[in-house]
């Protein structure tokens, strides 16, 4: 995607967005005759900001949620409110190209999801909302390239794992400066943990969320982080969830602690968690939950340059194995039959130069036993050996597969091997496990090295390991992907210093990844 606003200009737009929204009056919302009937609403209905997501060549999802009292259920009256929206080619809305009215319904927490179509490919747009005489801040987004375009470049940021209590979301401030075309967020947007008196910041509430209102309050708190809010307002996100959006290490309808959470109450918790997730994410109506089920796996195209397959590795998985023998049980599934078939078909039929897979959990092997034998993390793909190994065999026939992952709270970049049991096995792809935005806080790097360096000999496919907080940035072109590991010096303070920890390269037609 080309033609992005330069960072210095974008910072001016960002800094001025709130002022522009506050200063704009009814006269600026043209034509005046298009106004819906004014309703009196509490002040501050746009406290949670704006966002966009899932860009298409001709469209994008625009999001907001009306919440004047965000940490106490939202504070909106119990009726549907009409919300006007506009999309323009300029930040001052002199060239409005699309406008309309969307309902903010109490049943969905007064969230708004506008699936705008009729836009131009590979184009920057600005958007805003209006309700009850109040204007939202201005958001900026970008459409995907035209379907058959094969050149150009795509700038992708990979993020995951943002624990409010472990630190500030300072990596997003640097991400904003890097100006990605799209942000891929692969899970743990919120954490369901109880408030901690020792945390850098304290979770709202008095315990873990179980009800819809409790999950809404938790999401509202996370949306209040200023760096996250700025990033949402300046680039489209493509999101999927992992476990902490519901319950740590859950699998399907099985909680982490089934002896403490009976099946029916946990299904009610799933229902509440999935609805709150939909209400707070810029996703299409295909993701409207059906009770304890939500459709999140989907595919996005960026011309012929890249196809992005977004997975759901939580909802359809078998319960985790508890032994090495169990992890090799061929009946275990991570994806479920339908999603696996969808993924394999999409990889086989892909016309794209690069086939990206957003997987919440790590696909490459992690052998945590030094020396003879193997010991795996069963919550990751290692715990589903047969399905993972079959998928890696499929990668042999796929054009440039690259897996983008989160979950681990560390940077772990690896070659994907056709057979991890054979150290000399050929590489069939590359995997970037992105570090966390804030989860695990500022780690002790000496302790990290003492734990992980002894394992390097047993995992020769690892190319880079690190424990800084941050994100990964990818510059994708036809000839290769240039990746940078961007890190911050701290998440314990609201401001941080950013730097590039490492640069890596994936060459088209040469599976694997190398340090530059």
C-alpha positions as CSV (number, residue, x, y, z in Angstrom):
1,X,0.0,0.0,0.0
2,X,1.5,3.3,-1.1
3,X,1.0,7.0,-0.6
4,X,0.7,6.9,3.2
5,X,0.8,10.2,5.1
6,X,4.3,11.0,6.3
7,X,4.8,10.6,10.1
8,X,5.3,14.3,10.8
9,X,2.2,15.3,8.9
10,X,0.3,12.4,10.6
11,X,1.3,13.6,14.0
12,X,-0.2,17.0,13.2
13,X,-3.4,15.4,12.1
14,X,-3.5,13.2,15.3
15,X,-2.8,16.1,17.6
16,X,-5.5,18.2,15.9
17,X,-8.2,15.5,15.6
18,X,-9.6,16.1,19.1
19,X,-9.6,19.9,18.6
20,X,-11.2,19.5,15.2
21,X,-13.9,17.3,16.6
22,X,-14.6,19.6,19.5
23,X,-14.6,22.8,17.5
24,X,-16.8,21.5,14.7
25,X,-20.4,22.5,15.0
26,X,-23.6,21.4,13.3
27,X,-22.8,23.8,10.4
28,X,-19.7,21.8,9.5
29,X,-21.7,18.6,9.3
30,X,-23.0,19.0,5.7
31,X,-25.7,19.0,4.5
32,X,-27.5,20.2,7.6
33,X,-30.8,18.7,6.2
34,X,-29.2,15.2,6.6
35,X,-29.3,15.5,10.4
36,X,-31.2,12.9,12.3
37,X,-33.6,14.1,15.0
38,X,-31.4,15.4,17.9
39,X,-31.7,13.5,21.1
40,X,-30.3,14.6,24.4
41,X,-27.4,12.4,25.5
42,X,-25.0,12.6,28.4
43,X,-21.8,14.4,27.8
44,X,-18.8,12.4,26.6
45,X,-20.5,9.7,24.5
46,X,-17.4,9.2,22.4
47,X,-15.1,8.6,25.3
48,X,-13.8,5.3,23.8
49,X,-12.6,6.9,20.6
50,X,-12.9,5.5,17.1
51,X,-11.3,2.6,15.2
52,X,-11.4,0.9,11.8
53,X,-10.6,-2.6,10.7
54,X,-10.6,-5.4,8.1
55,X,-9.8,-3.3,5.1
56,X,-11.1,-4.4,1.7
57,X,-10.2,-2.9,-1.7
58,X,-13.5,-1.0,-1.7
59,X,-14.3,-0.7,2.0
60,X,-13.5,-0.9,5.6
61,X,-15.3,-1.3,9.0
62,X,-15.7,1.9,11.1
63,X,-16.2,1.5,14.8
64,X,-17.2,3.4,17.9
65,X,-19.2,2.8,21.1
66,X,-21.3,5.4,22.9
67,X,-20.2,5.3,26.5
68,X,-20.3,8.4,28.6
69,X,-19.7,6.4,31.7
70,X,-17.4,3.7,30.3
71,X,-16.3,1.9,33.5
72,X,-19.8,1.6,34.8
73,X,-21.7,-0.2,32.1
74,X,-21.5,2.6,29.6
75,X,-24.0,5.1,31.0
76,X,-26.3,5.3,28.0
77,X,-30.1,5.4,28.1
78,X,-31.8,2.1,27.3
79,X,-32.9,3.0,23.8
80,X,-31.4,2.8,20.3
81,X,-29.6,6.0,19.2
82,X,-29.0,7.1,15.6
83,X,-25.4,7.8,14.9
84,X,-24.3,9.7,11.8
85,X,-21.0,8.9,10.1
86,X,-18.9,10.5,7.4
87,X,-16.0,9.4,5.3
88,X,-13.8,11.9,3.5
89,X,-10.7,12.2,1.4
90,X,-9.3,14.9,3.6
91,X,-8.9,15.5,7.4
92,X,-11.1,18.6,7.3
93,X,-14.0,16.8,5.6
94,X,-14.3,19.2,2.6
95,X,-14.4,16.2,0.3
96,X,-17.0,13.8,1.9
97,X,-17.4,10.7,-0.2
98,X,-19.7,8.5,2.0
99,X,-22.1,9.3,4.8
100,X,-25.0,7.6,6.5
101,X,-26.7,6.8,9.8
102,X,-26.1,3.7,11.9
103,X,-28.0,2.4,14.9
104,X,-26.3,2.2,18.3
105,X,-28.4,-0.5,20.0
106,X,-28.4,-1.1,23.8
107,X,-28.4,-4.9,23.1
108,X,-24.8,-4.4,21.7
109,X,-23.7,-1.9,24.3
110,X,-24.4,1.0,21.9
111,X,-21.5,0.0,19.7
112,X,-21.5,1.0,16.1
113,X,-20.0,-1.1,13.3
114,X,-20.3,0.6,9.9
115,X,-19.3,-1.6,6.9
116,X,-18.5,1.2,4.4
117,X,-18.3,0.2,0.7
118,X,-17.8,2.0,-2.5
119,X,-14.3,3.4,-1.6
120,X,-11.2,3.5,-3.8
121,X,-8.5,0.8,-3.4
122,X,-5.2,1.6,-1.7
123,X,-6.5,5.0,-0.5
124,X,-6.3,7.0,2.8
125,X,-9.6,8.2,4.2
126,X,-10.7,10.1,7.3
127,X,-13.9,9.4,9.2
128,X,-15.9,10.6,12.2
129,X,-19.2,10.1,14.0
130,X,-21.9,12.4,15.4
131,X,-24.6,11.6,18.0
132,X,-26.7,13.8,20.2
133,X,-25.0,17.0,18.9
134,X,-21.6,15.6,19.9
135,X,-18.8,14.8,17.4
136,X,-16.2,12.1,17.8
137,X,-12.6,12.6,17.2
138,X,-11.4,12.1,13.6
139,X,-10.1,8.7,12.5
140,X,-7.8,7.8,9.7
141,X,-7.9,4.5,7.8
142,X,-6.8,2.9,4.5
143,X,-8.3,0.5,2.0
144,X,-6.6,-2.6,0.6
145,X,-5.0,-2.6,-2.8
146,X,-7.0,-3.5,-5.9
147,X,-7.7,-7.2,-6.3
148,X,-5.3,-7.9,-9.2
149,X,-2.6,-5.5,-8.3
150,X,0.7,-7.3,-8.0
151,X,3.3,-4.7,-7.1
152,X,3.7,-2.1,-4.4
153,X,4.4,-2.7,-0.8
154,X,2.5,-3.5,2.4
155,X,3.6,-2.3,5.8
156,X,2.2,-4.5,8.6
157,X,2.6,-4.2,12.4
158,X,2.2,-7.4,14.5
159,X,1.0,-6.9,18.1
160,X,-0.4,-9.0,20.9
161,X,-0.6,-9.4,24.7
162,X,-1.4,-6.1,26.4
163,X,-1.8,-6.6,30.1
164,X,-3.1,-3.4,31.7
165,X,-1.6,-4.2,35.1
166,X,1.9,-5.1,33.8
167,X,2.6,-1.8,32.1
168,X,1.6,1.1,29.8
169,X,1.0,0.4,26.2
170,X,4.0,2.5,25.2
171,X,5.0,0.4,22.1
172,X,2.0,1.9,20.3
173,X,3.5,5.4,20.4
174,X,6.4,4.1,18.3
175,X,4.1,2.1,16.1
176,X,2.2,5.3,15.4
177,X,5.4,7.0,14.2
178,X,6.2,4.0,11.9
179,X,2.8,4.5,10.2
180,X,1.8,0.9,9.2
181,X,-0.9,0.3,6.6
182,X,-2.5,-2.3,8.9
183,X,-2.1,-3.6,12.4
184,X,-2.5,-7.4,13.0
185,X,-3.4,-8.1,16.6
186,X,-3.3,-11.8,17.4
187,X,-4.7,-12.1,20.8
188,X,-4.9,-11.2,24.5
189,X,-6.4,-7.7,23.9
190,X,-7.6,-7.7,27.5
191,X,-6.7,-9.8,30.5
192,X,-9.4,-11.3,32.7
193,X,-7.2,-11.3,35.8
194,X,-8.4,-9.8,39.1
195,X,-7.3,-6.3,40.2
196,X,-3.8,-6.3,41.7
197,X,-2.5,-3.8,44.3
198,X,1.0,-4.4,43.1
199,X,0.4,-3.8,39.4
200,X,1.7,-0.8,37.4
201,X,-1.9,0.0,36.8
202,X,-4.9,-1.5,38.5
203,X,-7.7,-3.4,36.7
204,X,-11.2,-2.0,37.2
205,X,-13.8,-4.0,39.2
206,X,-13.3,-6.3,42.1
207,X,-12.6,-9.6,40.5
208,X,-12.5,-11.5,37.2
209,X,-15.2,-10.6,34.7
210,X,-17.9,-13.1,34.2
211,X,-21.0,-11.0,33.1
212,X,-21.5,-9.0,30.0
213,X,-21.3,-5.7,32.0
214,X,-18.1,-6.8,33.6
215,X,-16.4,-7.6,30.3
216,X,-17.7,-4.3,28.8
217,X,-16.1,-2.4,31.7
218,X,-12.8,-4.2,31.2
219,X,-12.7,-3.5,27.5
220,X,-13.6,0.1,28.1
221,X,-10.7,0.5,30.5
222,X,-8.3,-0.9,27.9
223,X,-9.6,1.4,25.2
224,X,-8.8,4.3,27.5
225,X,-5.1,3.8,27.1
226,X,-4.0,6.8,25.1
227,X,-1.4,5.1,23.0
228,X,-3.7,2.3,22.0
229,X,-6.5,4.8,21.3
230,X,-4.2,6.8,19.0
231,X,-3.2,3.7,17.1
232,X,-6.8,2.6,16.6
233,X,-7.6,6.1,15.3
234,X,-4.8,6.1,12.7
235,X,-4.7,2.6,11.1
236,X,-7.0,-0.3,10.5
237,X,-6.7,-3.3,12.8
238,X,-7.2,-6.9,11.9
239,X,-7.9,-8.7,15.1
240,X,-8.4,-12.2,16.6
241,X,-8.6,-13.4,20.2
242,X,-6.7,-15.9,22.3
243,X,-7.5,-17.1,25.8
244,X,-7.4,-14.0,28.1
245,X,-10.3,-12.4,26.4
246,X,-12.3,-15.1,28.1
247,X,-10.3,-17.3,30.6
248,X,-6.7,-18.4,30.7
249,X,-5.9,-21.6,28.7
250,X,-9.6,-22.4,27.9
251,X,-10.3,-24.8,25.0
252,X,-13.6,-24.7,23.3
253,X,-16.2,-24.9,26.0
254,X,-13.7,-26.3,28.6
255,X,-12.4,-23.7,31.1
256,X,-8.9,-23.8,32.6
257,X,-10.3,-25.1,35.9
258,X,-13.4,-27.2,35.2
259,X,-13.5,-28.3,38.9
260,X,-14.2,-24.6,39.7
261,X,-16.3,-23.6,36.6
262,X,-19.1,-25.9,35.8
263,X,-20.1,-26.2,32.1
264,X,-23.3,-24.1,32.0
265,X,-21.8,-21.1,33.9
266,X,-18.8,-21.3,31.7
267,X,-20.9,-21.3,28.5
268,X,-22.6,-18.2,29.9
269,X,-19.2,-16.6,30.5
270,X,-18.2,-17.4,26.9
271,X,-21.4,-15.8,25.7
272,X,-20.7,-12.6,27.6
273,X,-17.0,-12.5,26.6
274,X,-17.6,-13.0,22.9
275,X,-20.4,-10.4,22.8
276,X,-18.2,-7.9,24.6
277,X,-15.3,-8.7,22.2
278,X,-17.6,-8.0,19.2
279,X,-18.8,-4.8,20.7
280,X,-15.3,-3.4,21.1
281,X,-13.6,-4.5,17.9
282,X,-13.8,-3.1,14.4
283,X,-15.1,-6.3,12.7
284,X,-17.9,-7.1,10.3
285,X,-21.4,-8.4,11.1
286,X,-20.1,-11.9,10.2
287,X,-18.6,-11.8,13.7
288,X,-21.9,-11.1,15.6
289,X,-21.9,-13.9,18.2
290,X,-24.5,-16.6,18.3
291,X,-24.5,-17.4,22.0
292,X,-21.2,-19.0,23.0
293,X,-20.0,-19.0,19.4
294,X,-18.3,-16.4,17.3
295,X,-16.9,-16.6,13.7
296,X,-13.5,-15.0,13.7
297,X,-11.5,-17.0,11.2
298,X,-11.5,-15.1,7.9
299,X,-9.3,-14.1,5.0
300,X,-8.2,-10.7,3.8
301,X,-6.6,-10.0,0.4
302,X,-3.9,-7.3,-0.3
303,X,-3.9,-7.5,-4.0
304,X,-1.7,-10.3,-5.4
305,X,1.0,-9.3,-3.0
306,X,-0.3,-10.9,0.2
307,X,-3.2,-13.1,1.5
308,X,-3.8,-13.0,5.2
309,X,-5.5,-16.0,6.8
310,X,-6.7,-15.1,10.3
311,X,-7.1,-18.2,12.6
312,X,-9.2,-19.0,15.6
313,X,-7.1,-21.4,17.7
314,X,-9.3,-21.4,20.8
315,X,-12.9,-22.0,19.9
316,X,-12.6,-25.3,18.0
317,X,-9.6,-27.0,19.7
318,X,-9.6,-30.2,21.6
319,X,-8.7,-30.0,25.3
320,X,-5.0,-29.6,25.9
321,X,-2.9,-32.7,26.2
322,X,-1.1,-33.3,29.5
323,X,1.7,-35.6,28.3
324,X,4.1,-36.1,25.4
325,X,2.1,-39.2,24.4
326,X,-1.1,-37.2,24.5
327,X,0.3,-34.4,22.4
328,X,0.8,-37.0,19.6
329,X,-2.8,-38.2,19.7
330,X,-4.0,-38.0,16.0
331,X,-7.5,-37.3,17.2
332,X,-6.6,-33.9,18.7
333,X,-7.4,-30.8,16.7
334,X,-6.4,-27.2,17.1
335,X,-8.5,-25.8,14.3
336,X,-11.5,-28.1,14.0
337,X,-12.4,-29.9,10.7
338,X,-14.2,-26.9,9.0
339,X,-11.5,-24.3,9.8
340,X,-8.7,-26.7,8.8
341,X,-10.3,-27.4,5.5
342,X,-10.9,-23.7,4.9
343,X,-7.2,-22.9,5.7
344,X,-5.8,-25.6,3.5
345,X,-8.0,-24.8,0.6
346,X,-7.1,-21.1,0.9
347,X,-3.4,-21.9,0.9
348,X,-3.6,-24.3,-2.0
349,X,-5.7,-21.9,-4.2
350,X,-3.9,-18.7,-3.2
351,X,-2.9,-16.4,-6.1
352,X,-0.8,-14.3,-3.6
353,X,3.0,-13.9,-3.6
354,X,3.0,-14.1,0.2
355,X,0.6,-16.3,2.3
356,X,0.4,-14.9,5.8
357,X,-1.2,-16.8,8.7
358,X,-2.2,-15.0,11.8
359,X,-2.0,-17.7,14.5
360,X,-2.5,-16.9,18.1
361,X,-0.2,-19.5,19.4
362,X,3.3,-20.6,18.3
363,X,3.6,-23.1,15.5
364,X,7.4,-23.9,15.6
365,X,8.6,-26.4,18.1
366,X,9.7,-25.4,21.6
367,X,11.7,-28.2,23.2
368,X,12.2,-27.2,26.8
369,X,14.1,-30.3,27.8
370,X,17.9,-29.9,27.6
371,X,19.6,-32.9,26.0
372,X,17.9,-36.2,25.2
373,X,14.2,-36.4,24.6
374,X,11.6,-33.6,24.1
375,X,9.2,-31.7,26.3
376,X,6.7,-29.3,24.8
377,X,4.2,-26.6,25.8
378,X,0.9,-28.3,25.3
379,X,-1.1,-25.1,25.0
380,X,0.7,-24.2,21.7
381,X,0.8,-26.1,18.4
382,X,3.3,-28.5,20.0
383,X,0.4,-30.0,21.9
384,X,-1.3,-30.9,18.6
385,X,1.5,-32.6,16.8
386,X,-0.3,-34.5,14.2
387,X,-2.4,-31.6,12.9
388,X,0.6,-29.2,13.1
389,X,2.9,-31.6,11.2
390,X,0.3,-32.2,8.5
391,X,0.0,-28.4,8.0
392,X,3.7,-28.0,7.7
393,X,3.7,-30.6,4.9
394,X,1.1,-28.5,3.2
395,X,3.5,-25.6,3.4
396,X,5.8,-27.4,0.9
397,X,3.3,-26.6,-1.8
398,X,2.5,-23.0,-0.7
399,X,4.0,-19.8,-2.0
400,X,6.0,-18.1,0.7
401,X,4.1,-19.1,3.9
402,X,4.9,-16.8,6.9
403,X,3.2,-17.3,10.3
404,X,2.6,-14.3,12.6
405,X,2.1,-15.3,16.2
406,X,1.7,-13.9,19.7
407,X,1.0,-15.4,23.2
408,X,4.6,-16.0,24.4
409,X,5.4,-12.5,25.7
410,X,8.8,-12.8,24.0
411,X,10.3,-12.5,20.5
412,X,11.0,-15.9,19.1
413,X,11.7,-16.0,15.3
414,X,12.2,-19.4,13.7
415,X,12.4,-21.4,10.6
416,X,9.4,-23.7,10.2
417,X,10.7,-27.2,9.6
418,X,9.1,-30.0,7.6
419,X,10.0,-32.4,10.4
420,X,11.1,-31.0,13.8
421,X,12.1,-34.5,14.8
422,X,14.9,-34.2,12.2
423,X,17.3,-31.2,12.9
424,X,18.4,-31.4,9.2
425,X,14.9,-31.2,7.9
426,X,14.3,-28.5,5.2
427,X,12.6,-25.2,6.1
428,X,9.1,-24.8,4.7
429,X,8.3,-21.4,6.0
430,X,9.1,-18.7,8.7
431,X,7.4,-17.8,11.9
432,X,7.6,-14.5,13.8
433,X,6.4,-14.8,17.4
434,X,5.9,-11.1,18.3
435,X,6.7,-10.0,21.8
436,X,4.0,-8.5,24.0
437,X,2.9,-4.9,24.2
438,X,3.1,-4.9,28.0
439,X,2.5,-8.4,29.4
440,X,5.3,-9.6,31.7
441,X,6.4,-6.0,32.2
442,X,10.1,-5.1,32.1
443,X,11.8,-8.5,32.3
444,X,15.1,-9.4,33.9
445,X,17.1,-10.0,30.7
446,X,19.9,-11.9,32.5
447,X,17.4,-14.3,34.0
448,X,15.8,-14.7,30.6
449,X,19.1,-15.6,29.1
450,X,19.8,-18.0,31.9
451,X,16.5,-19.8,31.2
452,X,16.5,-19.8,27.4
453,X,20.1,-19.9,26.1
454,X,20.7,-23.5,27.4
455,X,17.8,-24.6,25.1
456,X,19.3,-23.2,21.9
457,X,21.1,-26.4,21.0
458,X,17.9,-28.4,21.2
459,X,16.1,-25.9,19.0
460,X,18.4,-25.0,16.1
461,X,15.5,-23.6,14.1
462,X,15.3,-20.6,16.5
463,X,16.9,-17.5,14.9
464,X,16.3,-14.9,17.5
465,X,15.1,-14.8,21.1
466,X,14.5,-11.7,23.2
467,X,12.4,-10.5,26.2
468,X,11.9,-6.8,25.5
469,X,8.4,-5.4,25.1
470,X,7.4,-4.1,21.7
471,X,6.1,-5.3,18.4
472,X,7.2,-6.5,14.9
473,X,7.1,-4.4,11.8
474,X,7.1,-5.9,8.3
475,X,7.8,-4.2,5.0
476,X,6.4,-6.7,2.4
477,X,7.4,-6.5,-1.2
478,X,7.3,-9.0,-4.0
479,X,11.0,-9.9,-3.6
480,X,11.0,-10.3,0.1
481,X,9.9,-9.2,3.6
482,X,12.1,-6.9,5.6
483,X,11.2,-7.3,9.3
484,X,12.2,-5.2,12.2
485,X,11.8,-6.0,15.9
486,X,10.9,-2.7,17.5
487,X,11.3,-2.6,21.3
488,X,10.9,0.0,24.1
489,X,13.2,0.4,27.1
490,X,10.3,0.3,29.6
491,X,6.6,-0.1,30.0
492,X,6.6,0.9,33.6
493,X,6.2,4.6,32.7
494,X,3.8,6.4,30.3
495,X,6.7,7.4,28.0
496,X,9.5,5.2,26.6
497,X,12.5,5.2,24.2
498,X,12.1,3.0,21.2
499,X,14.7,1.3,19.0
500,X,15.2,-1.5,16.5
501,X,16.5,-4.6,18.3
502,X,17.1,-6.6,15.1
503,X,16.4,-6.7,11.4
504,X,15.6,-9.9,9.5
505,X,14.8,-10.9,6.0
506,X,12.6,-13.5,4.3
507,X,13.5,-13.9,0.6
508,X,10.7,-14.8,-1.8
509,X,11.1,-18.4,-2.9
510,X,13.6,-19.3,-0.1
511,X,11.7,-20.7,2.9
512,X,13.0,-19.6,6.3
513,X,14.3,-16.4,7.8
514,X,17.7,-14.9,8.4
515,X,19.2,-12.1,10.5
516,X,20.4,-9.1,8.5
